[in-house]
């Protein structure tokens, strides 16, 4: 039986940064996931970085303010390792990703 779990983890201390997690589990085995970093900017939750298995491969999307994204394919030995990597990368680097996003946002405004 396939189960889907979705939850949000707070990042930082301000309540303006979060990690959205979506897991799909079949018979206690992880078969799909999404780890997505979101930030509250100008009263809107903005997607900034997403790791998933869409398109048939593990990758990171850095979402640009205008809606495009920079896709980076990543090689991992298995889905569990990929999920662990995705979560830890966001937890460790969300501030870097937000800074990059805000720099791109300034370019969009100009």
C-alpha positions as CSV (number, residue, x, y, z in Angstrom):
1,X,0.0,0.0,0.0
2,X,1.4,3.4,-1.0
3,X,1.5,6.1,1.7
4,X,2.2,9.7,1.2
5,X,3.5,11.9,4.0
6,X,3.9,15.7,3.8
7,X,5.3,18.0,6.5
8,X,7.1,21.2,7.0
9,X,10.2,21.8,9.1
10,X,11.2,25.3,10.3
11,X,14.6,26.6,9.3
12,X,16.3,29.5,11.1
13,X,14.7,31.4,14.0
14,X,12.4,33.9,12.3
15,X,9.6,31.7,11.0
16,X,10.3,32.9,7.5
17,X,12.3,29.9,6.3
18,X,11.0,26.4,5.9
19,X,11.7,23.0,4.4
20,X,8.7,21.3,2.8
21,X,9.0,17.5,2.6
22,X,6.9,15.1,0.6
23,X,7.6,11.4,0.8
24,X,6.0,8.5,-1.0
25,X,6.5,5.1,0.7
26,X,5.5,1.7,-0.6
27,X,5.7,-1.2,1.9
28,X,8.1,0.7,4.2
29,X,10.3,1.6,1.2
30,X,10.9,5.2,0.0
31,X,10.0,5.4,-3.7
32,X,9.7,9.1,-4.3
33,X,10.4,12.4,-2.5
34,X,10.5,16.2,-2.7
35,X,12.6,18.4,-0.4
36,X,11.9,22.1,-1.1
37,X,13.3,25.2,0.6
38,X,10.8,28.1,0.8
39,X,11.2,31.6,2.1
40,X,8.7,34.2,3.1
41,X,9.6,37.2,0.9
42,X,7.2,40.2,0.6
43,X,4.5,38.2,2.4
44,X,4.6,35.4,-0.2
45,X,6.1,31.9,0.2
46,X,8.7,31.6,-2.6
47,X,10.2,28.3,-3.7
48,X,14.0,28.7,-3.8
49,X,15.5,25.2,-4.0
50,X,13.9,21.8,-4.7
51,X,15.3,18.3,-4.8
52,X,13.3,15.6,-6.4
53,X,13.2,12.6,-8.8
54,X,11.0,14.2,-11.5
55,X,12.0,13.6,-15.1
56,X,13.3,10.2,-14.1
57,X,16.5,11.3,-12.3
58,X,17.7,12.9,-9.0
59,X,18.3,16.6,-9.4
60,X,18.3,20.0,-7.7
61,X,16.3,22.9,-9.1
62,X,17.4,26.4,-8.1
63,X,14.3,28.4,-8.8
64,X,14.9,31.9,-10.2
65,X,12.6,34.8,-9.3
66,X,11.1,35.0,-12.8
67,X,10.0,31.4,-12.6
68,X,12.8,29.6,-14.6
69,X,15.1,27.2,-12.8
70,X,18.6,26.0,-13.0
71,X,18.6,22.2,-13.0
72,X,21.6,20.2,-11.8
73,X,21.6,16.4,-12.2
74,X,23.1,14.6,-9.2
75,X,24.4,11.1,-9.0
76,X,23.7,9.1,-5.8
77,X,24.0,5.3,-5.2
78,X,20.4,4.9,-4.1
79,X,17.2,6.8,-3.2
80,X,17.8,6.8,0.5
81,X,21.2,8.4,0.1
82,X,19.7,11.0,-2.3
83,X,17.0,11.9,0.2
84,X,19.4,12.3,3.0
85,X,21.7,14.4,0.9
86,X,18.8,16.6,-0.2
87,X,17.6,17.3,3.3
88,X,21.0,17.9,4.7
89,X,22.0,20.2,1.9
90,X,19.0,22.5,2.4
91,X,19.5,22.5,6.2
92,X,23.2,23.4,5.8
93,X,23.0,25.9,2.9
94,X,19.5,27.6,3.0
95,X,21.1,30.9,3.8
96,X,23.4,30.7,0.8
97,X,20.5,29.8,-1.4
98,X,18.4,32.7,-0.1
99,X,21.3,35.1,-0.7
100,X,21.6,33.9,-4.3
101,X,17.9,34.1,-4.8
102,X,17.8,37.7,-3.5
103,X,20.6,38.7,-5.8
104,X,18.7,37.3,-8.8
105,X,15.6,39.1,-7.5
106,X,17.4,42.5,-7.6
107,X,18.6,41.8,-11.1
108,X,14.9,41.1,-12.1
109,X,13.8,44.4,-10.7
110,X,16.4,46.4,-12.6
